């Protein structure tokens, strides 16, 4: 099961120079483990996201990189230098805060000039940089306004300029789009990508919105309960989730209990949904007799009244609900073993099954992934948290 | 047509809403002020009777200034020092309450309010007892043989706390410090703690972040606290009466004496006017210097 997607080509993150190394970092508050042995490297010019539900440790990790928290164990290195105990004002990273934290008593211009001035940059250099950055975020006409006189999106861009004006080694963004409404958020996602390409600085982006992470990131670290569950490109994380949690948190997924009946090399034979099938390229680590979870994305499901390809194996299923959603029809199916399945089928004009029909449900071999652990490990509310 | 009517009503509504307040101000501020001004411009025909006649005697004002200049100067000096002490004590306390007190905050705020359950007068009398010749404060100093030290640094005079300017200023500071703490606390409490994070993230040391962010944002609170402290402290006479002596008299005690003991209403009224005029001018200059309008915007 090889995933060779042209979409991934430009990022090639593994070849870049390491900017930030998170070396076996843990953070404990009292007896609460906020971050549990996080260990990864962020490379130069990368758009790196930390994604997870609230309380997963992503913000704590970001605050440790910024210097607001000190790791309980492990080390954080910035361009090779251990900065674990360096205070924030001595670190060459800057943060775009949630709700922006703009200085209300200063003009936009003075807000942006704050960092270079504190760093004792020469006066005309400060002016040059501030004007340049206000240009980049398209706020030159608002330089003399107070933050309170700006819209949410404009405040967001001031916060961005205020951080970027220092040419940091990495820019840390703590849910920066959370306070914006949906339309503005989508615009800002593209705007952020544009600015990141323009300035070429490493962005470390914290979000709980999986769609946002998928849209913008070169790589994503999915976190849950303080642990990093998986790090990979959006495509890898979506197509080849490493854990049941990741499969359930990113996008939508059918997660069925499966039992391993045989193994041969990387080909594993499992019982799922009342059928026996082979999973190729399996790296779940499950042994014969183990119970696991088998995942198929809804849009990889085929639902047919008449079998178009007699060689394809299928599962009989009953349509329990069909909802027209524009580009796709969302089917809810009941499988023979009682499990439920969701399928997104392109909305053709005719020949579509209706509720009550018995259908052939199937998926192509390479779109199923076998995972260790029970389907119950998936996040309870899924990922449609639009907040 | 209908919209025009509602527009008119819309224009009148603010005045209608203002009228109770305006009426209050006219009845209880403008009318008494006018009466007071007439008294201030009157003469007292008979030294032994409380009567007065309006003779438009403007010299009452210059007479009052001449006669009570030491008390005027003393009032503003004592009140000024007490206000500075209130800032020095109140600001750190308010800062602690706003940013560090955590779950103790409500309790500590309550403790600041507790003295208000006792009357101002009683609290000051209590200080008289505490600081008196046979009181616990001096007793402790004597037991530790520190009286000569406190004499040397000016905390006591000839082995006594009372009847000194220090005692009066101390009493004023004690009585008015809550009025400094509370407005500063309110303005600090409104400051988003992340602004401090942001300033430090932008290369400011914690001290610089305080100077450039927290301090300017809390100035409206300092301004309000100063007004609430300085004005009543300058006009106060209980502390000067109970903790001081004849050489520490403040303007409040002189006005009270003129009104209540000498029944010299014109001079008392003139002195009150001068006092108000100086305070008003002072507040305007102070507001201008601190630029609170700018800050409030």
Interface residues (C-beta under 8 A of the other chain):
Chain A: X66 X67 X68 X87 X88 X89 X90 X94 X95 X97 X98 X99 X101 X102 X103 X104 X105 X114 X115 X118 X119 X146 X162 X163 X166
Chain B: X192 X194 X195 X197 X198 X199 X200 X201 X202 X203 X204 X205 X206 X208 X212 X213 X216 X217 X295 X297
